[in-house]
Each structure stands twice: as C-alpha cells, then as structure tokens.
Amino acid sequence: IPGPEACFAAPVMKAVEACGPVNLPVYTDGVFTSGPLYQIFLFIGLIEMLTTYPKFVEEQWKGGGITIENAGSYALGLQFLPKDPAKVKEMKLKELNNGRLAMMAFAGIAAQSAVTGNMSFPWT
C-alpha cells in the first residue's frame, strides 16, 4: 500500500494520526490526496460487498432473506457441529462467548497500552 514514510514508521497506536485521513480523497492542486487507510477501507468494503451480495441473492431465492439467525454465516464448518439441535445451540453459544472474551481481551490490551503510555503496543 503506498503512503508516506511517517505512516509506516509510526507506532501502532499513533498510525492513524501519522497515516492521514480515512475520509474521501481531497482534490487539491490537480491531485487527489488521501491516506493509505482509505485504500484499506475501500478494499474491505469491496470484499464485504462481494461476499454479502451473493448470500443475499441466494437467501432471496429461497424466500427467507437475511435474518438475525443467518447474518454473517457462510456455512463454514457446519459438518463439525453435533447432530443434536440442543448441542448445536450450546456450541454456537460457546463460540459467541469465546468471541466476546477475545474482544474484551483486546480492548484491555489497548486500554493498558494507552494508560501506561506504551504506544508501541503490542510488539515491544
């Protein structure tokens, strides 16, 4: 990803400030200027659209549409689920709680880094 040298040399917690704007490119003096984070944002948006639209169309043909129960599910690993519906529900709850714990752990790491002033988190 092209971008200013200061962006790549900055500590992780200061990267957003060093990399420049995430917003739409600005046309100034005959050139578009924006930070490299804008390119990452566009790439992630493209991947989201390319993976969600086929699922939306598939669900519409089945008549169900995207619901709370199937949103974000791409049927990966369904062969590993137990056959008993109660056990399936239990496994889904365990996976949901595991994801929540991981998010809380990462938030704790980021908060500790910000509070202690160690802005080179997490590599040093």
N, C-alpha and C positions, 0 to 999 in steps of 0.2 A: 504494500500500500504506500503510495507516495505521500510525502508530507515533510514538514520542517524537521530539521535535525533535533531541535529542542524537544519535539514531541517524543522522539524515541529515547532520548537521554533522560527524560524526567522520571522520577519515582512514580510508582503505580498510582498512589493517592493524589498526585498532582498532574497526572496525564491529561485529564480533561481540560484543565486550565492551560496546559502547555500546547495541546493539540489544536486549540482554536474552536471555532463554533461548530455546533452539531446541526444548526439550523440550515435552511436552504442557502445555496450559493448566492453570493452577492456579486453583481456585475459592476466592477469598478475599473475605470481606465482601460476599457477594452478587454478585460479578462474576468473570468469567474474565479472568485476566491472563496474557499471553504476549507475546513479542516478535514483530516483523514477520517475522523469519526463519522462524518456524513456519508462517506463511501461504505463504511461498515454498516451503518443504519440502512442504506439502500439495499445492500446485499442481503441482510437479514430479512428485510421486508419482502424482497423477491422470493426468497426461499419459503417464507410463510405463505405467500400467495400461491406459489406453485404446489405446495403440499396441501393447502386447505381447500382450494377450489375443486380439485378432483373428488375429494371426500364429500364436499357439499353437494356436488352434482350427483354422485353415487347415492347419497342418502335421499336426495330429492326423488330419484327414480324409484327408490324403494318405498317412498311415501312417508318416511319418518322424519327427515330433516335432521339437522344437527341439534342435539339436545344437551342438557347438562350431563347426562349419563355417558354420552359418547364423544363429547368435545375433547379434542386432543388425543383420542385413541386411534392409533394406526394399526391395531391388531398385531403388534409385535409381541411375541412370547405367549400368545394365548394357549399354545399347546402345552405349556408348562403349568397351567392352572389346574387345580384339583377339579374333579368331576362333580363333586357335591356343591350345590349353589351356596350353602352356608359357609363352606370353606373358601369358596371364591370371594365372597363378600369379606371374610376375615383377612384374606391375603391382600385384597385391594385396600382395606383399612390400614394394614401394616405398611404397605408401600406408601400410602398417603402420609402416615405419621413419620416414616423414615425421611421423606422429602421435607416435611416441616422441620424436623430436627436438623437436617443439613442446612436449611435456610437460616435457622436460628444460630447455628454454629458459625456460619459465615458472617452473619451480622455481628456476632460477638467478636470475631477476629477483627473485622473492620472497625468496630467501635473501640476496641482496645488499642488498635493502631492509631486511631485519631486522638484518643485521650492521652496516650503516652507520648505522642509526637513522633513515633517511629514511622515516618511516612514512606519508608522503603518496603513496606509490607508487600508480600509475605516472604520475600526471598532472603532477607538478612535479619 
